[in-house]
Amino acid sequence: MSASVREAMLARRSAPKVTEAAPDDTEIVDLLEAAGRIADHASLRPWRFIALRGEARNRLGDALAAAAGLDGEHGARLAAKPLRAPLLLAIVATTTVHFKVPAWEQEAAAAGVAHQLSLLLDDAGWGVMWRSGPHTRHPLVAEMHGLADGERLLGWLYVGGVPAGARPGRGPEIGAATRFSSLA
Ligand SMILES: Cc1cc2nc3c(=O)[nH]c(=O)nc-3n(C[C@H](O)[C@H](O)[C@H](O)COP(=O)(O)O)c2cc1C
């Protein structure tokens, strides 16, 4: 584990290619205990995660191809996308109608948990990449995950082992000063 949060944040990189190793459910729940401690208006905890492993990734691939209306070679290519990692963590915003907390605030909280989980997984030595796509919110994809009314996917954290020698190190400077101003 990193010496500081800042160090972990500066070191985090997405991992487009991962190996077949993956964290088990116990490790993920443990990390979620920490990742879930985000700012959360009215403490609604408007999020949940679904682990897709093994055949479930094929079912997601089939749902994506059906959502896109593709079959044959193009359908097979899209259907294979979820197989790029041994574990996909579906990020679900579980929004409800609330008199004080609009849906966008609830989705912001769910996204915050996913960002923190992604950071913690990276810091624990796993390869992670948050992916989505044009069919993320298609009804067939929601059905495949068993989502209830009001639940919406924010994409998937693709998780696996980091290939030997693939750790790319710190990313480019992001020029934060150009994205900051102040009013007095
Ligand atoms: C909501 C969300 C959806 C994303 N979807 C994709 C995607 O489908 N494909 C992709 O290449 N990157 C996607 N990204 C970006 C990558 O996760 C990653 O941040 C980007 O490749 C930059 O790499 P870095 O995280 O190492 O800076 C998405 C990020 C977010 C937050």
The ligand as a Tripos MOL2 file, in Angstrom:
@<TRIPOS>MOLECULE
LIG
   31    33     1     0     0
SMALL
NO_CHARGES

@<TRIPOS>ATOM
      1 C1        -17.3610    6.8340  -17.0270 C.3       1 LIG1
      2 C2        -16.1130    6.4730  -17.7840 C.ar      1 LIG1
      3 C3        -16.2090    5.6940  -18.9200 C.ar      1 LIG1
      4 C4        -15.0690    5.3770  -19.6560 C.ar      1 LIG1
      5 N1        -15.1870    4.5810  -20.7690 N.ar      1 LIG1
      6 C5        -14.1010    4.2670  -21.4920 C.ar      1 LIG1
      7 C6        -14.1920    3.4020  -22.6150 C.ar      1 LIG1
      8 O1        -15.2430    2.8630  -22.9200 O.2       1 LIG1
      9 N2        -13.0710    3.1740  -23.3370 N.ar      1 LIG1
     10 C7        -11.8650    3.7580  -23.0100 C.ar      1 LIG1
     11 O2        -10.8790    3.5360  -23.7260 O.2       1 LIG1
     12 N3        -11.7380    4.5430  -21.9180 N.ar      1 LIG1
     13 C8        -12.8180    4.8080  -21.1520 C.ar      1 LIG1
     14 N4        -12.6960    5.6120  -20.0420 N.ar      1 LIG1
     15 C9        -11.3710    6.2150  -19.7300 C.3       1 LIG1
     16 C10       -10.3930    5.2250  -19.1290 C.3       1 LIG1
     17 O3        -10.9860    4.5900  -17.9970 O.3       1 LIG1
     18 C11        -9.0760    5.9160  -18.6770 C.3       1 LIG1
     19 O4         -9.3440    6.8600  -17.6910 O.3       1 LIG1
     20 C12        -8.3460    6.5880  -19.8220 C.3       1 LIG1
     21 O5         -7.9320    5.6050  -20.7330 O.3       1 LIG1
     22 C13        -7.1090    7.3990  -19.3490 C.3       1 LIG1
     23 O6         -6.2000    6.5850  -18.6820 O.3       1 LIG1
     24 P1         -5.7110    6.9640  -17.2070 P.3       1 LIG1
     25 O7         -6.8970    6.6480  -16.3060 O.co2     1 LIG1
     26 O8         -4.5200    6.1240  -16.9710 O.co2     1 LIG1
     27 O9         -5.4000    8.4250  -17.1910 O.co2     1 LIG1
     28 C14       -13.8040    5.8840  -19.2610 C.ar      1 LIG1
     29 C15       -13.7130    6.6430  -18.0760 C.ar      1 LIG1
     30 C16       -14.8550    6.9360  -17.3490 C.ar      1 LIG1
     31 C17       -14.7360    7.7340  -16.0760 C.3       1 LIG1
@<TRIPOS>BOND
     1     1     2 1
     2     2     3 ar
     3     2    30 ar
     4     3     4 ar
     5     4     5 ar
     6     4    28 ar
     7     5     6 ar
     8     6     7 ar
     9     6    13 1
    10     7     8 2
    11     7     9 ar
    12     9    10 ar
    13    10    11 2
    14    10    12 ar
    15    12    13 ar
    16    13    14 ar
    17    14    15 1
    18    14    28 ar
    19    15    16 1
    20    16    17 1
    21    16    18 1
    22    18    19 1
    23    18    20 1
    24    20    21 1
    25    20    22 1
    26    22    23 1
    27    23    24 1
    28    24    25 2
    29    24    26 1
    30    24    27 1
    31    28    29 ar
    32    29    30 ar
    33    30    31 1
@<TRIPOS>SUBSTRUCTURE
     1 LIG1         1 GROUP 0 **** ****
